[in-house]
Amino acid sequence: MTTIPKTMMGIQLIGHGGPEMLQYRDDIPVPTPNPNEVLIRVSAAGVNNTDINTRTAWYSKNDGSSSDASWSGNTFVFPRIQGADVCGTIVAVGDNVSTKRIGERVLIEPCLSEANGQPLNSPWYYGSECDGGFAQYTVVADKHAYAVNSPLSDIELASFPCSYSTAENMLTRANVTSLDKVLISGASGGVGSAAIQLAKSRGAYVIAITSPSKNQQLLELGADQVISRDTDSVEALGENSVDVVIDLVAGKQWPQFLRLLRPGGRYAVSGAIGGALVELDVRTLYLKDLSFFGCTVLEPEVFQNLVNCIEQGKITPIVAQTFQLKEINKAQDIFLKKNHVGKIVLKVSEQ
């Protein structure tokens, strides 16, 4: 029987700002699950753009104020344990949850419809509106802890939840099929590399945008074609040449994406690391009958579909590097340099 301590080790975000806002502690109280929740011993947790964006108040439209700096646009509450990518083991359950779940290895669905024992009027993001996985233990609603049966390690599994569910959600919203030619921006990152694999699993033709040094790695992942992020994509591919754009970058080259889309094409976005403000010619939008999809909240079927893909071996984990949880500043620094392909994962507890 697992003995659950009263306190745990973890990283708390104590305010908006630089890496100094991430504080390591070993006296954080271990959370107690509400009746419909499970307590998970965290084995590994992935590093994401959202962790850094939240720390720097990038999501705020009010000059970096905490008043709208969470994913939901509500006030951000400190201290906060971040970490949206989690693999771990259920070690205790609330009164309304079957004790048969104790011992299950699980992945946490990062987009929450229930938290703190209550259904939510609008979705929360795990590690933003509530504490996440950068600690030895975490609680989450029973419905958001998905059992996974896989020979992969906990570190490999922790590379999946956030990036792969985001990618699968974008492909789902854009209704990508085997008949589609799909362009993916930021294709070497966690979400981009996931989108390559998941689009190929649907039978689509995939064009990836990345830096030239990563071309071969993306071709090995399954991309049919790779173009440089510094290339004029319209010149390289031709106008009206793709059915779907999966965009994780935005930025100054954004107008090219609309020119690339065929009439009736679909554009899905879930990131803006190249610049959030873009120039839109509305005439292109309506004259080409384009459909736009802003993708944050997961469709109900997305996470289970992802778990099915993992269990069936349809997708491969891409772990670029691993660090101990105490090394989170070093991990985020390397993450920001963007020289890696795939995910950087923090080891939280021994497997």
ChimeraX attribute file (.defattr): number of C-alpha atoms within 10 A of each C-alpha:
attribute: neighborCount
match mode: 1-to-1
recipient: residues
	/A:1	6
	/A:2	8
	/A:3	7
	/A:4	13
	/A:5	9
	/A:6	11
	/A:7	15
	/A:8	16
	/A:9	20
	/A:10	23
	/A:11	25
	/A:12	21
	/A:13	21
	/A:14	16
	/A:15	20
	/A:16	22
	/A:17	16
	/A:18	11
	/A:19	16
	/A:20	11
	/A:21	16
	/A:22	23
	/A:23	16
	/A:24	18
	/A:25	14
	/A:26	12
	/A:27	11
	/A:28	17
	/A:29	13
	/A:30	18
	/A:31	15
	/A:32	16
	/A:33	21
	/A:34	21
	/A:35	15
	/A:36	20
	/A:37	25
	/A:38	30
	/A:39	26
	/A:40	30
	/A:41	27
	/A:42	30
	/A:43	26
	/A:44	32
	/A:45	33
	/A:46	31
	/A:47	27
	/A:48	23
	/A:49	16
	/A:50	21
	/A:51	18
	/A:52	20
	/A:53	18
	/A:54	24
	/A:55	24
	/A:56	19
	/A:57	22
	/A:58	17
	/A:59	20
	/A:60	21
	/A:61	13
	/A:62	12
	/A:63	12
	/A:64	16
	/A:65	16
	/A:66	21
	/A:67	16
	/A:68	18
	/A:69	27
	/A:70	24
	/A:71	21
	/A:72	16
	/A:73	15
	/A:74	13
	/A:75	15
	/A:76	23
	/A:77	17
	/A:78	13
	/A:79	15
	/A:80	21
	/A:81	25
	/A:82	29
	/A:83	26
	/A:84	28
	/A:85	28
	/A:86	36
	/A:87	31
	/A:88	31
	/A:89	24
	/A:90	24
	/A:91	21
	/A:92	23
	/A:93	25
	/A:94	19
	/A:95	13
	/A:96	12
	/A:97	18
	/A:98	13
	/A:99	14
	/A:100	9
	/A:101	18
	/A:102	18
	/A:103	17
	/A:104	17
	/A:105	22
	/A:106	25
	/A:107	25
	/A:108	29
	/A:109	25
	/A:110	27
	/A:111	22
	/A:112	22
	/A:113	19
	/A:114	20
	/A:115	22
	/A:116	15
	/A:117	15
	/A:118	11
	/A:119	12
	/A:120	12
	/A:121	8
	/A:122	10
	/A:123	18
	/A:124	21
	/A:125	24
	/A:126	25
	/A:127	23
	/A:128	24
	/A:129	23
	/A:130	18
	/A:131	23
	/A:132	27
	/A:133	30
	/A:134	32
	/A:135	28
	/A:136	24
	/A:137	29
	/A:138	22
	/A:139	28
	/A:140	27
	/A:141	26
	/A:142	25
	/A:143	15
	/A:144	20
	/A:145	26
	/A:146	17
	/A:147	19
	/A:148	18
	/A:149	14
	/A:150	14
	/A:151	11
	/A:152	15
	/A:153	13
	/A:154	24
	/A:155	24
	/A:156	19
	/A:157	29
	/A:158	31
	/A:159	30
	/A:160	31
	/A:161	24
	/A:162	25
	/A:163	26
	/A:164	25
	/A:165	27
	/A:166	27
	/A:167	30
	/A:168	25
	/A:169	26
	/A:170	28
	/A:171	24
	/A:172	18
	/A:173	19
	/A:174	22
	/A:175	11
	/A:176	22
	/A:177	17
	/A:178	13
	/A:179	11
	/A:180	18
	/A:181	20
	/A:182	29
	/A:183	29
	/A:184	26
	/A:185	27
	/A:186	23
	/A:187	30
	/A:188	27
	/A:189	23
	/A:190	29
	/A:191	29
	/A:192	28
	/A:193	29
	/A:194	28
	/A:195	31
	/A:196	29
	/A:197	23
	/A:198	24
	/A:199	25
	/A:200	22
	/A:201	15
	/A:202	14
	/A:203	15
	/A:204	20
	/A:205	21
	/A:206	24
	/A:207	24
	/A:208	28
	/A:209	26
	/A:210	22
	/A:211	17
	/A:212	12
	/A:213	9
	/A:214	17
	/A:215	20
	/A:216	12
	/A:217	13
	/A:218	23
	/A:219	16
	/A:220	9
	/A:221	18
	/A:222	20
	/A:223	27
	/A:224	16
	/A:225	14
	/A:226	21
	/A:227	19
	/A:228	17
	/A:229	16
	/A:230	11
	/A:231	13
	/A:232	13
	/A:233	19
	/A:234	17
	/A:235	10
	/A:236	10
	/A:237	13
	/A:238	13
	/A:239	16
	/A:240	17
	/A:241	17
	/A:242	24
	/A:243	22
	/A:244	28
	/A:245	25
	/A:246	28
	/A:247	24
	/A:248	21
	/A:249	21
	/A:250	22
	/A:251	15
	/A:252	13
	/A:253	17
	/A:254	17
	/A:255	16
	/A:256	14
	/A:257	21
	/A:258	24
	/A:259	19
	/A:260	22
	/A:261	26
	/A:262	17
	/A:263	20
	/A:264	16
	/A:265	22
	/A:266	23
	/A:267	24
	/A:268	23
	/A:269	21
	/A:270	19
	/A:271	21
	/A:272	15
	/A:273	13
	/A:274	15
	/A:275	13
	/A:276	11
	/A:277	11
	/A:278	14
	/A:279	11
	/A:280	11
	/A:281	10
	/A:282	8
	/A:283	9
	/A:284	15
	/A:285	17
	/A:286	12
	/A:287	10
	/A:288	16
	/A:289	14
	/A:290	18
	/A:291	15
	/A:292	15
	/A:293	14
	/A:294	13
	/A:295	19
	/A:296	18
	/A:297	16
	/A:298	21
	/A:299	15
	/A:300	9
	/A:301	11
	/A:302	21
	/A:303	25
	/A:304	15
	/A:305	14
	/A:306	21
	/A:307	23
	/A:308	15
	/A:309	15
	/A:310	20
	/A:311	15
	/A:312	11
	/A:313	13
	/A:314	13
	/A:315	20
	/A:316	18
	/A:317	21
	/A:318	19
	/A:319	20
	/A:320	15
	/A:321	15
	/A:322	18
	/A:323	17
	/A:324	14
	/A:325	23
	/A:326	19
	/A:327	13
	/A:328	21
	/A:329	15
	/A:330	14
	/A:331	20
	/A:332	17
	/A:333	12
	/A:334	14
	/A:335	21
	/A:336	13
	/A:337	8
	/A:338	11
	/A:339	14
	/A:340	17
	/A:341	20
	/A:342	23
	/A:343	27
	/A:344	24
	/A:345	27
	/A:346	28
	/A:347	23
	/A:348	26
	/A:349	18
	/A:350	10
	/A:351	13
